[in-house]
Amino acid sequence: MTLRTQPRYRGIFPVAPTTFHPSGELDLESQKRCIDFMIDSGVDGICILANFSEQFTLSDDEREVLTRTVLEYVAGRVPVIVTTTHYSTAVCAARSRRAQAQGAAMLMVMPPYHGATFRVPEPQIYEYFARLSDAVDIPIMIQDAPAAGTPMSASFLARMAQEIEHVAYFKIETPGAAAKLRELIRLGGAAVEGPWDGEEAITLMADLDAGATGAMTGGAYADGIRPIIEAYRGGDRDKAFALYQRWLPLINYENRQSGILSAKVLMKEGGVIACDAPRHPMPALTPEIREGLLDTARRLDPLVLRWGR
């Protein structure tokens, strides 16, 4: 474990959606435009193959194509986090080594889980991340999210940060995220290099107050969220709060109504990508929810609605 006085990565690292043709095939040209837009919107970095990227709909070959395509296309303009989650320790480690070789800056990994009931106990979770750390030389972010259904206490996460070399970042998006972040930072100290916010920034202000140094949000409006983080980092909490109040209706709409498809709907509306459809069997947004999302966004005039026009 190497302790650093400053985190290697901080700020806003939104999740890039995966773009498909109406037929369901990967649309790599739209994917590249999506990446260009996100960089233009002011991201500090990008995460690919997360749940908000519909990673669970992709074949292993498609994951490799997307990883290679995005990392080659970004070409170092911003750091890229690659999600390599898999139930199998060996498969996760192999995915992670390939992502590192292709230029990933960091890995994001959930604890091993499958379906509604396949979970492993704490000693195996520890060993999972220890073996993953032994397989790579870049930082690992543990994603602590309800989707895994695997409770991990702040004390357990802090112990992994202190004892496992490359485990250094934590995306906390469980209920009570701010309290957990605060406890994680207290227990883990300098070993917790990156305590990060998630859940589309719905708890961003509370999480910043708790000590979060990064946020992994949806991919469509970093130009709205980054100024919140920058104002807070600069010591102007009142300005950060006012900006957060302004953007909160859109954040809330994404988090509670339109969800995983929000970024693609906004990007399609703004001419960034050609198609906003999910991959079957995920349903498309209803017309009413789609229009509600767009109406909420139009009141804020984010770059995403203008970038491709």
Steps between C-alpha positions, in 0.01 A plus 500: 500500500636841397361801685463821298443854620283571194271261314603401152144550379222726624210703365229374267538167318161433337392167359497479121190329361547221247350594166312257277349503153120445489584137413681463833853487359774722642512845339866590532473828307238626744718368783787719384274805473374425849860502628581826319191664646578382853853639479364829364252515789786532748544154650811424703481142374259239366382161621399231250322166529319592823141400573385831350690386188267197479808285553283203592363486143844466338686192388863451601609576144299823500656606828843458343399696191362786711798510734748507213298747293445749781852489642657537156263782409542690827876473445585642841281811479344403833547200730262210440368266768404156369247287687615139510254345746443124477403236754811298419824627653699362206274657236502837678879491527537410131263777394689742721842409363375553145345836591823611665703391194269705276546815708238503776581745779296315762275199542154509654382171648199389703529214748424160348128433464259334261125526480292550811666255736854406393728685742832420664604572860742767613820288499443408135424863407829602660687227313326597175631856521840389628548270200377771265750744650780248448404477132522872416701816563227766483254616766183303573172667588260285699143575398279472808155492343162346584501311168749250641288431806826442687533705819852629562553698818711815513744316727539217247554742211752696708690180585525409132630850423767466767604143420452449124749694291293634212162532674487877545169637365144441612176591327240506776139496382323308774228662715659736750796558269625814678518330839681202347745724317575687819561177692709353218723808498530496880597133513709477184690825524747570222451150359160616369643703214168555326170503689249555219133577455269312262128458432488773234606757766162488674684524835789714374489787752474270801778285359727800437437608858606150607830529313432357154764609251344352186161437344397238249180627340296445189678605182283777361562822693842527661486867404231537767651285773871582473450865609333374818804291586742778406318760709499267798868415455573872484337557838179664377236267639221755449573519127523120481166469676334753269631319192389167643151639558488611137597161356329281757170463304689342210717288730186384680321424174788285382538322833133436571314501167697447180798316644747309290376635165510869593840580351416334169165679469666837563788419264264390225293818539814712470636321194789335684395141424277347235281271710394504865349150511614252763585144411215252525344396738538834679193714424534846353380797698130574472423809290380684811818433700718582200326835454516570873876447493543724197277772643700500822827518308387777265441731796873473578639515144778244548765461231366154411191652336712731282825314435402313183269760349 
